[in-house]
Amino acid sequence: MRRTLKRRRVLTGIGGATLVGLTGCLDDDDDPADDGADPDDDADDDVDPDDDTDEDADDDTDEDVDTDRDLMVGVLQPTTGDLGDLGGPIRDAAVLPGIQLEDADIGFGIDIRDEDSQTDPEAGISAAEALVDAGYPGITGAAASGVTIPVAQNVAVPNEVVMISPASTAPEITDLDDDDFVFRTAPSDALQGEVMAELAYEDRGYESASTFHLNNDYGQQLSDSFVDGFEGLGGEVTTTVAFEPEQPSYTSLLQDALDDEPEVMIVIGYPDSGEQIFRDYYSDFDGEQTIMVTDGLRDGNLPANVDNPMENVIGTAPLAAGPEEEFFAELYEEEYGSSPGVFNAQAYDATAVLLLANVAAGDNDGAAIRDAVREVANPNGEEVGPENLDEAIEMVANGEEVNYQGASSAVDFDDNGDMIAVTYEIFEFSEEGVDTVEEIEFEAE
C-alpha cells in the first residue's frame, strides 16, 4: 500500500529552526496512579448500567430495538507489569463509553468487563479466556503486541471473538492469519519506522544510528522497521542491542549500543524499564547523545522519575487527531481528573466501534460483530462519533447506516483491519510533561 506523507510543524524542535503554529499539546504529566481510577478497584468489575434502566427504556424506545439484551465488550489491558503505567489510562479510556452511556436511554444494557493482561503473554491468554468463557464476543485489546498476537492465535480467533487493539503496533499483526477477527485503531510500526528514519536522517542530519530495543515483538519489529528506513535513506546502523524488561542495570548493554559512537540512539521500550535505562544512561554516560524514543516511552512522568529533564530526547508516537478528539479529551478529563495520554483515544474508539458493531450484528455473536465492524466504521453512512454515541446506537438499532468518526482518527479499516489514515507526533519532554512539536499524517493512496 502506498501512502502519502504530510507534515505540519507546530513548535520548536531540538537543534532545528524555529517552527511556527501551535496545535493542542498533549500533557500527561499526572501520575496514572492519581488519574481518578485505581486499577485494582475495578479490574474484575462490570460497567453494567442496565440494572434499573431497561424498564424505562421499554417505554420510550422504538419497537425495533431489542431491549432484552446487553451489549457485551471485554477490555484486556495491562494495569500491571512493564506497561502498567500506560495501560491503566488506556483501560480507563476503553471503559469510558460504558460510563458515558450509563444514563442514556438507548434500549440496551451495557456490560463492559476489564481484565489485566499484566504485560505478559501467558497472563493475557488467561485473562482473555476468562472473558471468552464469560461470553464476551468482542475485546478492546490487548496493548502490547507480544500479548495481542498470542491472545489472537490461542483464544480470540479459535473462539470467533473480535479483537480491536488500541495500542499494538507490530507490523506482524497486519498479515496475521486471523480470519478477519483482529483489527486495530493504532497504526503499524512499519509506518512509525519511516517517521523515525526520516526524522533522524533527513530532519536532523544524522548519518549513523544504533537501536536499543525491548526483546519482544514490539521492540524487535519497530527496530527492524527503523533500520530498513534509515539504511534505505543512506544512513548506517552501527549496532542493534536487545534488552530484557525490568533489569537492575542496563549499563553494559548501553555501552554496547554506544561503543561505535552513533550520532543518535533509538530506545524502544516501556516506562518501567525505561526509568532504569535512563538512570543508568545519565549516571554512566555523558548525557549529550541524542536519543529518540517511541510511543512506549511517551510518559510525562519519566523525567521526574529519572531525575533528569531529558532535554536530549525526542520521540515519535501515534497522535489522537480524530474529528472528535476535543470532545473525548474533555469527557476523559471530566471522568478521571487528568488529560488523556498515548493510545487513550484509540482505546475509546475501539470500544465504541465494538458497541456499534454489536448493535448492527443483532446479537453477542463474534462472527456477526466482525462482519459489522466496517459497516459502522467506514464511509457510506451518517457521520456519528463520541459526542452522539447514544444516538448512534439507536440509529444502528433502527437500521440506519452510520460512519463512526472517532477521537483518534476517522477510524476507517482497510482489508487487513489496519487504519487507512493515521497521524503521528514528534514530541519532546518538558516541565509540563510532553509537548507535541510536529505532526505527520499518513494516508493510503
HUCORQUI-V159616 format. One line per field, one symbol per residue. ss: DSSP state (@ for helix, = for strand, . for the rest). phi: phi as a letter, one per 20 degrees, with the letter a starting at -180 (. if undefined). psi: psi as a letter, one per 40 degrees, with the letter a starting at -180 (. if undefined). A space follows every 10 residues. Layout:
ss: ???
phi: ???
psi: ???
This chain:
ss: ..=======. .......... .......... .@@@...... .....===.. ...@@@@@@@ .........= =======... ...@@@@@@@ @@@@@@@@@@ ........== ======.... @@@@@@@@@@ @@@....=== =...@@@@@@ @@@@@@.... .====..... @@@@@..... .===....@@ @@@@@@@@@@ @@@....=== ====..@@@@ @@@@@@@@@@ @@@..===== ===....... @@@@@@@@.. ...=====.. @@@@@@@@@@ @@@@.....= ===.@@@... .@@@@@.... ..======.. ....@@@@@@ @@@@@@.... ...@@@@@@@ @@@@@@@@@@ @....@@@@@ @@@@@@@... .===.@@@@@ @@@@@@@... .===...... ..=.....=. ========== ..======== ====.
phi: .ecedcdcec beefmdffdd nbdfefcdff fgfdenbege fcfdedecee gcdffffffd egffefedbe edceccceec nfdgfefgff ggffeggffg egdeednced cdcdceemlc gfffffffff fffeneebce qeefffdgff fffdcfffdl dfdceebedg ggfgdffclm edcbeeeffg ffgfffffff eefemedcbc cccfebgfff fffgffggff ffeoedefac ceceflefbc gffffffdge lffbdedcac ggfggfgfff ffedcfmeff cdddgfdecf efgffembfl fedcbcagdf bfgdfffggf fffffdmbff dfmffffgff ffffffffff fnaecgfffg fegffedegn rffcagfcgf fffffffene eccfdeeeaf ldeefeneff cccdddcceb fepcdfdadc ddcfe
psi: hiiihhihie ahiheaihii ihihhigfei hdefeehhde dfdeiihgee deedddddde iieehheeii hhhihhihei adeddddddd ddddeddddd edeigeeiih hhhiiheefh dddddddddd dddeeheihh iachdedddd dddecdddef hhhhheeheh ddddfhgeff ehiieiiied dddddddddd dddefheiii ihihgadddd dddddddddd ddeeihhdih hiiiifidie dddddddede fidihhhhai dddddddddd dddeieeehh hhiadeeghe eddddefief eehiiiiihh fidfdddddd dddddeeiii aheddddddd dddddddddd deighddddd eedddediig ihhiaddfdd dddddddeei hihhhaddae fhhadeeihd hihiihiiii dechhheihh hhhi.
